[in-house]
Amino acid sequence: MLESMMQIFDSIALSDLGTMEEFLLNVVLSIVIGLLLGLIISLVYTKTSGSYVVSRSVALVIVLITMIFPNIVMLVGNNMARVFSLAGVMAMIRFRSINTEPRDLGFILFAVAAGLGCGVGMYIPAIVFVLLISLIIALLHKLRFGVSKARLLRINIPEDKDYAGLFDETFKKYTESFQMVRIRTTDLGALYELVYEVVLKDGTDEKAMIDDLRCLNGNLDIILIQNPELSYK
């Protein structure tokens, strides 16, 4: 019984995945190389985070994807039944996060591409791909590509104060440019919250600017957000 089962399994391996020895060798090789590539991608993800919050779960998922995905590709192969089964399983799996960053999704896609390369046996191209893309990402991070100097400034004022042009002179003193992006009422209409997008002049004393603004808004809350991409909440 056991011998017949082994013969059936071996025939499947020979017809679909090569010999058992070849299959096991590919599994081990894909896991080892996938682990190394995943660690490289995860390291690039954490080291180039900048002002973004590094997600430990995303860093771990990157490593897992580069190890797991190659074996999925090898097991599926050219078998259409397996392809449709995999599609059904993947349809039930969703990457969800409360604060999902496009950057996180980009690195997950990076890990999938590396895992796909390992899964089809293109280990050298996969290694070259990961090293080149990692180098490009590190270079763009070093050059601060796409980093905006703009910041969000939230200022609360009493409802009876006219906000039109109220802070213009102070902004001209401390900023290169400023623009009001939102107005809303808070505290049941007792206050107005003004949201400005400002670009500070080089060497600006933030404390001095906030102190000057406090003299104009009745010493109510003022919030300076360093990274406008984090939220407009």
MODELLER restraints for C-alpha pairs under 7 A, 6 or more apart:
rsr = mdl.restraints
at = mdl.atoms
rsr.add(forms.Gaussian(group=physical.xy_distance, feature=features.Distance(at['CA:10:A'], at['CA:20:A']), mean=6.73, stdev=0.5))
rsr.add(forms.Gaussian(group=physical.xy_distance, feature=features.Distance(at['CA:13:A'], at['CA:19:A']), mean=5.69, stdev=0.5))
rsr.add(forms.Gaussian(group=physical.xy_distance, feature=features.Distance(at['CA:13:A'], at['CA:20:A']), mean=6.10, stdev=0.5))
rsr.add(forms.Gaussian(group=physical.xy_distance, feature=features.Distance(at['CA:17:A'], at['CA:23:A']), mean=6.16, stdev=0.5))
rsr.add(forms.Gaussian(group=physical.xy_distance, feature=features.Distance(at['CA:27:A'], at['CA:71:A']), mean=6.41, stdev=0.5))
rsr.add(forms.Gaussian(group=physical.xy_distance, feature=features.Distance(at['CA:30:A'], at['CA:67:A']), mean=6.76, stdev=0.5))
rsr.add(forms.Gaussian(group=physical.xy_distance, feature=features.Distance(at['CA:30:A'], at['CA:70:A']), mean=6.23, stdev=0.5))
rsr.add(forms.Gaussian(group=physical.xy_distance, feature=features.Distance(at['CA:30:A'], at['CA:118:A']), mean=5.81, stdev=0.5))
rsr.add(forms.Gaussian(group=physical.xy_distance, feature=features.Distance(at['CA:30:A'], at['CA:119:A']), mean=6.87, stdev=0.5))
rsr.add(forms.Gaussian(group=physical.xy_distance, feature=features.Distance(at['CA:31:A'], at['CA:67:A']), mean=4.86, stdev=0.5))
rsr.add(forms.Gaussian(group=physical.xy_distance, feature=features.Distance(at['CA:34:A'], at['CA:66:A']), mean=4.70, stdev=0.5))
rsr.add(forms.Gaussian(group=physical.xy_distance, feature=features.Distance(at['CA:34:A'], at['CA:67:A']), mean=4.52, stdev=0.5))
rsr.add(forms.Gaussian(group=physical.xy_distance, feature=features.Distance(at['CA:34:A'], at['CA:115:A']), mean=6.41, stdev=0.5))
rsr.add(forms.Gaussian(group=physical.xy_distance, feature=features.Distance(at['CA:34:A'], at['CA:118:A']), mean=6.93, stdev=0.5))
rsr.add(forms.Gaussian(group=physical.xy_distance, feature=features.Distance(at['CA:35:A'], at['CA:63:A']), mean=6.11, stdev=0.5))
rsr.add(forms.Gaussian(group=physical.xy_distance, feature=features.Distance(at['CA:35:A'], at['CA:66:A']), mean=6.47, stdev=0.5))
rsr.add(forms.Gaussian(group=physical.xy_distance, feature=features.Distance(at['CA:35:A'], at['CA:67:A']), mean=5.61, stdev=0.5))
rsr.add(forms.Gaussian(group=physical.xy_distance, feature=features.Distance(at['CA:37:A'], at['CA:66:A']), mean=6.94, stdev=0.5))
rsr.add(forms.Gaussian(group=physical.xy_distance, feature=features.Distance(at['CA:37:A'], at['CA:127:A']), mean=6.98, stdev=0.5))
rsr.add(forms.Gaussian(group=physical.xy_distance, feature=features.Distance(at['CA:37:A'], at['CA:130:A']), mean=6.83, stdev=0.5))
rsr.add(forms.Gaussian(group=physical.xy_distance, feature=features.Distance(at['CA:38:A'], at['CA:62:A']), mean=5.86, stdev=0.5))
rsr.add(forms.Gaussian(group=physical.xy_distance, feature=features.Distance(at['CA:38:A'], at['CA:63:A']), mean=4.08, stdev=0.5))
rsr.add(forms.Gaussian(group=physical.xy_distance, feature=features.Distance(at['CA:38:A'], at['CA:66:A']), mean=5.36, stdev=0.5))
rsr.add(forms.Gaussian(group=physical.xy_distance, feature=features.Distance(at['CA:38:A'], at['CA:111:A']), mean=6.64, stdev=0.5))
rsr.add(forms.Gaussian(group=physical.xy_distance, feature=features.Distance(at['CA:39:A'], at['CA:63:A']), mean=5.89, stdev=0.5))
rsr.add(forms.Gaussian(group=physical.xy_distance, feature=features.Distance(at['CA:41:A'], at['CA:134:A']), mean=6.92, stdev=0.5))
rsr.add(forms.Gaussian(group=physical.xy_distance, feature=features.Distance(at['CA:42:A'], at['CA:59:A']), mean=5.18, stdev=0.5))
rsr.add(forms.Gaussian(group=physical.xy_distance, feature=features.Distance(at['CA:42:A'], at['CA:62:A']), mean=6.13, stdev=0.5))
rsr.add(forms.Gaussian(group=physical.xy_distance, feature=features.Distance(at['CA:42:A'], at['CA:63:A']), mean=6.67, stdev=0.5))
rsr.add(forms.Gaussian(group=physical.xy_distance, feature=features.Distance(at['CA:44:A'], at['CA:134:A']), mean=6.44, stdev=0.5))
rsr.add(forms.Gaussian(group=physical.xy_distance, feature=features.Distance(at['CA:46:A'], at['CA:54:A']), mean=6.11, stdev=0.5))
rsr.add(forms.Gaussian(group=physical.xy_distance, feature=features.Distance(at['CA:48:A'], at['CA:138:A']), mean=6.63, stdev=0.5))
rsr.add(forms.Gaussian(group=physical.xy_distance, feature=features.Distance(at['CA:48:A'], at['CA:141:A']), mean=6.07, stdev=0.5))
rsr.add(forms.Gaussian(group=physical.xy_distance, feature=features.Distance(at['CA:58:A'], at['CA:104:A']), mean=6.92, stdev=0.5))
rsr.add(forms.Gaussian(group=physical.xy_distance, feature=features.Distance(at['CA:62:A'], at['CA:108:A']), mean=5.86, stdev=0.5))
rsr.add(forms.Gaussian(group=physical.xy_distance, feature=features.Distance(at['CA:62:A'], at['CA:111:A']), mean=5.67, stdev=0.5))
rsr.add(forms.Gaussian(group=physical.xy_distance, feature=features.Distance(at['CA:65:A'], at['CA:111:A']), mean=6.18, stdev=0.5))
rsr.add(forms.Gaussian(group=physical.xy_distance, feature=features.Distance(at['CA:65:A'], at['CA:112:A']), mean=6.31, stdev=0.5))
rsr.add(forms.Gaussian(group=physical.xy_distance, feature=features.Distance(at['CA:65:A'], at['CA:115:A']), mean=6.74, stdev=0.5))
rsr.add(forms.Gaussian(group=physical.xy_distance, feature=features.Distance(at['CA:66:A'], at['CA:111:A']), mean=5.46, stdev=0.5))
rsr.add(forms.Gaussian(group=physical.xy_distance, feature=features.Distance(at['CA:66:A'], at['CA:112:A']), mean=6.36, stdev=0.5))
rsr.add(forms.Gaussian(group=physical.xy_distance, feature=features.Distance(at['CA:66:A'], at['CA:114:A']), mean=6.27, stdev=0.5))
rsr.add(forms.Gaussian(group=physical.xy_distance, feature=features.Distance(at['CA:66:A'], at['CA:115:A']), mean=4.38, stdev=0.5))
rsr.add(forms.Gaussian(group=physical.xy_distance, feature=features.Distance(at['CA:67:A'], at['CA:115:A']), mean=6.70, stdev=0.5))
rsr.add(forms.Gaussian(group=physical.xy_distance, feature=features.Distance(at['CA:69:A'], at['CA:112:A']), mean=6.83, stdev=0.5))
rsr.add(forms.Gaussian(group=physical.xy_distance, feature=features.Distance(at['CA:69:A'], at['CA:115:A']), mean=5.15, stdev=0.5))
rsr.add(forms.Gaussian(group=physical.xy_distance, feature=features.Distance(at['CA:69:A'], at['CA:116:A']), mean=6.46, stdev=0.5))
rsr.add(forms.Gaussian(group=physical.xy_distance, feature=features.Distance(at['CA:69:A'], at['CA:119:A']), mean=6.88, stdev=0.5))
rsr.add(forms.Gaussian(group=physical.xy_distance, feature=features.Distance(at['CA:70:A'], at['CA:115:A']), mean=4.96, stdev=0.5))
rsr.add(forms.Gaussian(group=physical.xy_distance, feature=features.Distance(at['CA:70:A'], at['CA:116:A']), mean=5.64, stdev=0.5))
rsr.add(forms.Gaussian(group=physical.xy_distance, feature=features.Distance(at['CA:70:A'], at['CA:118:A']), mean=5.38, stdev=0.5))
rsr.add(forms.Gaussian(group=physical.xy_distance, feature=features.Distance(at['CA:70:A'], at['CA:119:A']), mean=3.50, stdev=0.5))
rsr.add(forms.Gaussian(group=physical.xy_distance, feature=features.Distance(at['CA:71:A'], at['CA:119:A']), mean=6.08, stdev=0.5))
rsr.add(forms.Gaussian(group=physical.xy_distance, feature=features.Distance(at['CA:73:A'], at['CA:116:A']), mean=6.92, stdev=0.5))
rsr.add(forms.Gaussian(group=physical.xy_distance, feature=features.Distance(at['CA:73:A'], at['CA:119:A']), mean=5.19, stdev=0.5))
rsr.add(forms.Gaussian(group=physical.xy_distance, feature=features.Distance(at['CA:73:A'], at['CA:120:A']), mean=6.99, stdev=0.5))
rsr.add(forms.Gaussian(group=physical.xy_distance, feature=features.Distance(at['CA:74:A'], at['CA:119:A']), mean=5.68, stdev=0.5))
rsr.add(forms.Gaussian(group=physical.xy_distance, feature=features.Distance(at['CA:74:A'], at['CA:120:A']), mean=6.93, stdev=0.5))
rsr.add(forms.Gaussian(group=physical.xy_distance, feature=features.Distance(at['CA:76:A'], at['CA:82:A']), mean=5.32, stdev=0.5))
rsr.add(forms.Gaussian(group=physical.xy_distance, feature=features.Distance(at['CA:76:A'], at['CA:83:A']), mean=6.05, stdev=0.5))
rsr.add(forms.Gaussian(group=physical.xy_distance, feature=features.Distance(at['CA:114:A'], at['CA:126:A']), mean=5.57, stdev=0.5))
rsr.add(forms.Gaussian(group=physical.xy_distance, feature=features.Distance(at['CA:114:A'], at['CA:130:A']), mean=6.70, stdev=0.5))
rsr.add(forms.Gaussian(group=physical.xy_distance, feature=features.Distance(at['CA:117:A'], at['CA:123:A']), mean=6.45, stdev=0.5))
rsr.add(forms.Gaussian(group=physical.xy_distance, feature=features.Distance(at['CA:117:A'], at['CA:126:A']), mean=5.12, stdev=0.5))
rsr.add(forms.Gaussian(group=physical.xy_distance, feature=features.Distance(at['CA:118:A'], at['CA:126:A']), mean=6.33, stdev=0.5))
rsr.add(forms.Gaussian(group=physical.xy_distance, feature=features.Distance(at['CA:149:A'], at['CA:199:A']), mean=5.81, stdev=0.5))
rsr.add(forms.Gaussian(group=physical.xy_distance, feature=features.Distance(at['CA:150:A'], at['CA:197:A']), mean=6.23, stdev=0.5))
rsr.add(forms.Gaussian(group=physical.xy_distance, feature=features.Distance(at['CA:150:A'], at['CA:198:A']), mean=5.40, stdev=0.5))
rsr.add(forms.Gaussian(group=physical.xy_distance, feature=features.Distance(at['CA:150:A'], at['CA:199:A']), mean=4.60, stdev=0.5))
rsr.add(forms.Gaussian(group=physical.xy_distance, feature=features.Distance(at['CA:151:A'], at['CA:197:A']), mean=5.58, stdev=0.5))
rsr.add(forms.Gaussian(group=physical.xy_distance, feature=features.Distance(at['CA:151:A'], at['CA:198:A']), mean=5.34, stdev=0.5))
rsr.add(forms.Gaussian(group=physical.xy_distance, feature=features.Distance(at['CA:151:A'], at['CA:199:A']), mean=6.28, stdev=0.5))
rsr.add(forms.Gaussian(group=physical.xy_distance, feature=features.Distance(at['CA:151:A'], at['CA:225:A']), mean=5.82, stdev=0.5))
rsr.add(forms.Gaussian(group=physical.xy_distance, feature=features.Distance(at['CA:151:A'], at['CA:226:A']), mean=5.45, stdev=0.5))
rsr.add(forms.Gaussian(group=physical.xy_distance, feature=features.Distance(at['CA:151:A'], at['CA:227:A']), mean=6.04, stdev=0.5))
rsr.add(forms.Gaussian(group=physical.xy_distance, feature=features.Distance(at['CA:151:A'], at['CA:228:A']), mean=5.41, stdev=0.5))
rsr.add(forms.Gaussian(group=physical.xy_distance, feature=features.Distance(at['CA:152:A'], at['CA:195:A']), mean=6.73, stdev=0.5))
rsr.add(forms.Gaussian(group=physical.xy_distance, feature=features.Distance(at['CA:152:A'], at['CA:196:A']), mean=5.70, stdev=0.5))
rsr.add(forms.Gaussian(group=physical.xy_distance, feature=features.Distance(at['CA:152:A'], at['CA:197:A']), mean=4.74, stdev=0.5))
rsr.add(forms.Gaussian(group=physical.xy_distance, feature=features.Distance(at['CA:152:A'], at['CA:198:A']), mean=6.33, stdev=0.5))
rsr.add(forms.Gaussian(group=physical.xy_distance, feature=features.Distance(at['CA:152:A'], at['CA:224:A']), mean=5.88, stdev=0.5))
rsr.add(forms.Gaussian(group=physical.xy_distance, feature=features.Distance(at['CA:152:A'], at['CA:225:A']), mean=5.00, stdev=0.5))
rsr.add(forms.Gaussian(group=physical.xy_distance, feature=features.Distance(at['CA:152:A'], at['CA:226:A']), mean=6.99, stdev=0.5))
rsr.add(forms.Gaussian(group=physical.xy_distance, feature=features.Distance(at['CA:152:A'], at['CA:228:A']), mean=5.51, stdev=0.5))
rsr.add(forms.Gaussian(group=physical.xy_distance, feature=features.Distance(at['CA:153:A'], at['CA:195:A']), mean=5.64, stdev=0.5))
rsr.add(forms.Gaussian(group=physical.xy_distance, feature=features.Distance(at['CA:153:A'], at['CA:196:A']), mean=5.04, stdev=0.5))
rsr.add(forms.Gaussian(group=physical.xy_distance, feature=features.Distance(at['CA:153:A'], at['CA:197:A']), mean=6.28, stdev=0.5))
rsr.add(forms.Gaussian(group=physical.xy_distance, feature=features.Distance(at['CA:153:A'], at['CA:198:A']), mean=6.99, stdev=0.5))
rsr.add(forms.Gaussian(group=physical.xy_distance, feature=features.Distance(at['CA:153:A'], at['CA:223:A']), mean=5.73, stdev=0.5))
rsr.add(forms.Gaussian(group=physical.xy_distance, feature=features.Distance(at['CA:153:A'], at['CA:224:A']), mean=4.57, stdev=0.5))
rsr.add(forms.Gaussian(group=physical.xy_distance, feature=features.Distance(at['CA:153:A'], at['CA:225:A']), mean=6.20, stdev=0.5))
rsr.add(forms.Gaussian(group=physical.xy_distance, feature=features.Distance(at['CA:154:A'], at['CA:193:A']), mean=6.56, stdev=0.5))
rsr.add(forms.Gaussian(group=physical.xy_distance, feature=features.Distance(at['CA:154:A'], at['CA:194:A']), mean=5.63, stdev=0.5))
rsr.add(forms.Gaussian(group=physical.xy_distance, feature=features.Distance(at['CA:154:A'], at['CA:195:A']), mean=4.54, stdev=0.5))
rsr.add(forms.Gaussian(group=physical.xy_distance, feature=features.Distance(at['CA:154:A'], at['CA:196:A']), mean=6.43, stdev=0.5))
rsr.add(forms.Gaussian(group=physical.xy_distance, feature=features.Distance(at['CA:154:A'], at['CA:222:A']), mean=5.58, stdev=0.5))
rsr.add(forms.Gaussian(group=physical.xy_distance, feature=features.Distance(at['CA:154:A'], at['CA:223:A']), mean=4.98, stdev=0.5))
rsr.add(forms.Gaussian(group=physical.xy_distance, feature=features.Distance(at['CA:154:A'], at['CA:224:A']), mean=6.43, stdev=0.5))
rsr.add(forms.Gaussian(group=physical.xy_distance, feature=features.Distance(at['CA:155:A'], at['CA:193:A']), mean=5.64, stdev=0.5))
rsr.add(forms.Gaussian(group=physical.xy_distance, feature=features.Distance(at['CA:155:A'], at['CA:194:A']), mean=5.15, stdev=0.5))
rsr.add(forms.Gaussian(group=physical.xy_distance, feature=features.Distance(at['CA:155:A'], at['CA:195:A']), mean=6.50, stdev=0.5))
rsr.add(forms.Gaussian(group=physical.xy_distance, feature=features.Distance(at['CA:155:A'], at['CA:221:A']), mean=6.26, stdev=0.5))
rsr.add(forms.Gaussian(group=physical.xy_distance, feature=features.Distance(at['CA:155:A'], at['CA:222:A']), mean=4.63, stdev=0.5))
rsr.add(forms.Gaussian(group=physical.xy_distance, feature=features.Distance(at['CA:155:A'], at['CA:223:A']), mean=6.61, stdev=0.5))
rsr.add(forms.Gaussian(group=physical.xy_distance, feature=features.Distance(at['CA:156:A'], at['CA:191:A']), mean=6.34, stdev=0.5))
rsr.add(forms.Gaussian(group=physical.xy_distance, feature=features.Distance(at['CA:156:A'], at['CA:192:A']), mean=5.56, stdev=0.5))
rsr.add(forms.Gaussian(group=physical.xy_distance, feature=features.Distance(at['CA:156:A'], at['CA:193:A']), mean=4.51, stdev=0.5))
rsr.add(forms.Gaussian(group=physical.xy_distance, feature=features.Distance(at['CA:156:A'], at['CA:194:A']), mean=6.27, stdev=0.5))
rsr.add(forms.Gaussian(group=physical.xy_distance, feature=features.Distance(at['CA:156:A'], at['CA:217:A']), mean=6.80, stdev=0.5))
rsr.add(forms.Gaussian(group=physical.xy_distance, feature=features.Distance(at['CA:156:A'], at['CA:220:A']), mean=5.81, stdev=0.5))
rsr.add(forms.Gaussian(group=physical.xy_distance, feature=features.Distance(at['CA:156:A'], at['CA:221:A']), mean=5.58, stdev=0.5))
rsr.add(forms.Gaussian(group=physical.xy_distance, feature=features.Distance(at['CA:156:A'], at['CA:222:A']), mean=6.45, stdev=0.5))
rsr.add(forms.Gaussian(group=physical.xy_distance, feature=features.Distance(at['CA:157:A'], at['CA:191:A']), mean=5.65, stdev=0.5))
rsr.add(forms.Gaussian(group=physical.xy_distance, feature=features.Distance(at['CA:157:A'], at['CA:192:A']), mean=5.34, stdev=0.5))
rsr.add(forms.Gaussian(group=physical.xy_distance, feature=features.Distance(at['CA:157:A'], at['CA:193:A']), mean=6.62, stdev=0.5))
rsr.add(forms.Gaussian(group=physical.xy_distance, feature=features.Distance(at['CA:157:A'], at['CA:217:A']), mean=5.10, stdev=0.5))
rsr.add(forms.Gaussian(group=physical.xy_distance, feature=features.Distance(at['CA:157:A'], at['CA:218:A']), mean=6.93, stdev=0.5))
rsr.add(forms.Gaussian(group=physical.xy_distance, feature=features.Distance(at['CA:157:A'], at['CA:220:A']), mean=6.58, stdev=0.5))
rsr.add(forms.Gaussian(group=physical.xy_distance, feature=features.Distance(at['CA:158:A'], at['CA:190:A']), mean=6.44, stdev=0.5))
rsr.add(forms.Gaussian(group=physical.xy_distance, feature=features.Distance(at['CA:158:A'], at['CA:191:A']), mean=4.71, stdev=0.5))
rsr.add(forms.Gaussian(group=physical.xy_distance, feature=features.Distance(at['CA:158:A'], at['CA:192:A']), mean=6.25, stdev=0.5))
rsr.add(forms.Gaussian(group=physical.xy_distance, feature=features.Distance(at['CA:159:A'], at['CA:190:A']), mean=5.53, stdev=0.5))
rsr.add(forms.Gaussian(group=physical.xy_distance, feature=features.Distance(at['CA:159:A'], at['CA:191:A']), mean=4.86, stdev=0.5))
rsr.add(forms.Gaussian(group=physical.xy_distance, feature=features.Distance(at['CA:159:A'], at['CA:192:A']), mean=5.75, stdev=0.5))
rsr.add(forms.Gaussian(group=physical.xy_distance, feature=features.Distance(at['CA:171:A'], at['CA:178:A']), mean=6.87, stdev=0.5))
rsr.add(forms.Gaussian(group=physical.xy_distance, feature=features.Distance(at['CA:174:A'], at['CA:200:A']), mean=6.10, stdev=0.5))
rsr.add(forms.Gaussian(group=physical.xy_distance, feature=features.Distance(at['CA:174:A'], at['CA:201:A']), mean=5.98, stdev=0.5))
rsr.add(forms.Gaussian(group=physical.xy_distance, feature=features.Distance(at['CA:174:A'], at['CA:204:A']), mean=6.19, stdev=0.5))
rsr.add(forms.Gaussian(group=physical.xy_distance, feature=features.Distance(at['CA:174:A'], at['CA:209:A']), mean=6.63, stdev=0.5))
rsr.add(forms.Gaussian(group=physical.xy_distance, feature=features.Distance(at['CA:175:A'], at['CA:198:A']), mean=6.55, stdev=0.5))
rsr.add(forms.Gaussian(group=physical.xy_distance, feature=features.Distance(at['CA:175:A'], at['CA:199:A']), mean=5.51, stdev=0.5))
rsr.add(forms.Gaussian(group=physical.xy_distance, feature=features.Distance(at['CA:175:A'], at['CA:200:A']), mean=4.11, stdev=0.5))
rsr.add(forms.Gaussian(group=physical.xy_distance, feature=features.Distance(at['CA:175:A'], at['CA:201:A']), mean=4.94, stdev=0.5))
rsr.add(forms.Gaussian(group=physical.xy_distance, feature=features.Distance(at['CA:176:A'], at['CA:199:A']), mean=5.50, stdev=0.5))
rsr.add(forms.Gaussian(group=physical.xy_distance, feature=features.Distance(at['CA:176:A'], at['CA:200:A']), mean=5.70, stdev=0.5))
rsr.add(forms.Gaussian(group=physical.xy_distance, feature=features.Distance(at['CA:176:A'], at['CA:201:A']), mean=5.38, stdev=0.5))
rsr.add(forms.Gaussian(group=physical.xy_distance, feature=features.Distance(at['CA:177:A'], at['CA:198:A']), mean=5.78, stdev=0.5))
rsr.add(forms.Gaussian(group=physical.xy_distance, feature=features.Distance(at['CA:177:A'], at['CA:199:A']), mean=5.37, stdev=0.5))
rsr.add(forms.Gaussian(group=physical.xy_distance, feature=features.Distance(at['CA:178:A'], at['CA:196:A']), mean=6.63, stdev=0.5))
rsr.add(forms.Gaussian(group=physical.xy_distance, feature=features.Distance(at['CA:178:A'], at['CA:197:A']), mean=5.65, stdev=0.5))
rsr.add(forms.Gaussian(group=physical.xy_distance, feature=features.Distance(at['CA:178:A'], at['CA:198:A']), mean=4.29, stdev=0.5))
rsr.add(forms.Gaussian(group=physical.xy_distance, feature=features.Distance(at['CA:178:A'], at['CA:199:A']), mean=6.44, stdev=0.5))
rsr.add(forms.Gaussian(group=physical.xy_distance, feature=features.Distance(at['CA:179:A'], at['CA:196:A']), mean=5.43, stdev=0.5))
rsr.add(forms.Gaussian(group=physical.xy_distance, feature=features.Distance(at['CA:179:A'], at['CA:197:A']), mean=5.26, stdev=0.5))
rsr.add(forms.Gaussian(group=physical.xy_distance, feature=features.Distance(at['CA:179:A'], at['CA:198:A']), mean=6.48, stdev=0.5))
rsr.add(forms.Gaussian(group=physical.xy_distance, feature=features.Distance(at['CA:180:A'], at['CA:195:A']), mean=5.91, stdev=0.5))
rsr.add(forms.Gaussian(group=physical.xy_distance, feature=features.Distance(at['CA:180:A'], at['CA:196:A']), mean=4.26, stdev=0.5))
rsr.add(forms.Gaussian(group=physical.xy_distance, feature=features.Distance(at['CA:180:A'], at['CA:197:A']), mean=6.29, stdev=0.5))
rsr.add(forms.Gaussian(group=physical.xy_distance, feature=features.Distance(at['CA:181:A'], at['CA:195:A']), mean=5.72, stdev=0.5))
rsr.add(forms.Gaussian(group=physical.xy_distance, feature=features.Distance(at['CA:181:A'], at['CA:196:A']), mean=5.51, stdev=0.5))
rsr.add(forms.Gaussian(group=physical.xy_distance, feature=features.Distance(at['CA:181:A'], at['CA:197:A']), mean=6.57, stdev=0.5))
rsr.add(forms.Gaussian(group=physical.xy_distance, feature=features.Distance(at['CA:182:A'], at['CA:194:A']), mean=6.10, stdev=0.5))
rsr.add(forms.Gaussian(group=physical.xy_distance, feature=features.Distance(at['CA:182:A'], at['CA:195:A']), mean=5.07, stdev=0.5))
rsr.add(forms.Gaussian(group=physical.xy_distance, feature=features.Distance(at['CA:183:A'], at['CA:192:A']), mean=6.93, stdev=0.5))
rsr.add(forms.Gaussian(group=physical.xy_distance, feature=features.Distance(at['CA:183:A'], at['CA:193:A']), mean=5.77, stdev=0.5))
rsr.add(forms.Gaussian(group=physical.xy_distance, feature=features.Distance(at['CA:183:A'], at['CA:194:A']), mean=4.81, stdev=0.5))
rsr.add(forms.Gaussian(group=physical.xy_distance, feature=features.Distance(at['CA:183:A'], at['CA:195:A']), mean=6.29, stdev=0.5))
rsr.add(forms.Gaussian(group=physical.xy_distance, feature=features.Distance(at['CA:184:A'], at['CA:192:A']), mean=5.74, stdev=0.5))
rsr.add(forms.Gaussian(group=physical.xy_distance, feature=features.Distance(at['CA:184:A'], at['CA:193:A']), mean=5.32, stdev=0.5))
rsr.add(forms.Gaussian(group=physical.xy_distance, feature=features.Distance(at['CA:184:A'], at['CA:194:A']), mean=6.82, stdev=0.5))
rsr.add(forms.Gaussian(group=physical.xy_distance, feature=features.Distance(at['CA:185:A'], at['CA:191:A']), mean=5.67, stdev=0.5))
rsr.add(forms.Gaussian(group=physical.xy_distance, feature=features.Distance(at['CA:185:A'], at['CA:192:A']), mean=4.46, stdev=0.5))
rsr.add(forms.Gaussian(group=physical.xy_distance, feature=features.Distance(at['CA:185:A'], at['CA:193:A']), mean=5.92, stdev=0.5))
rsr.add(forms.Gaussian(group=physical.xy_distance, feature=features.Distance(at['CA:186:A'], at['CA:192:A']), mean=5.99, stdev=0.5))
rsr.add(forms.Gaussian(group=physical.xy_distance, feature=features.Distance(at['CA:186:A'], at['CA:193:A']), mean=6.64, stdev=0.5))
rsr.add(forms.Gaussian(group=physical.xy_distance, feature=features.Distance(at['CA:214:A'], at['CA:220:A']), mean=6.68, stdev=0.5))
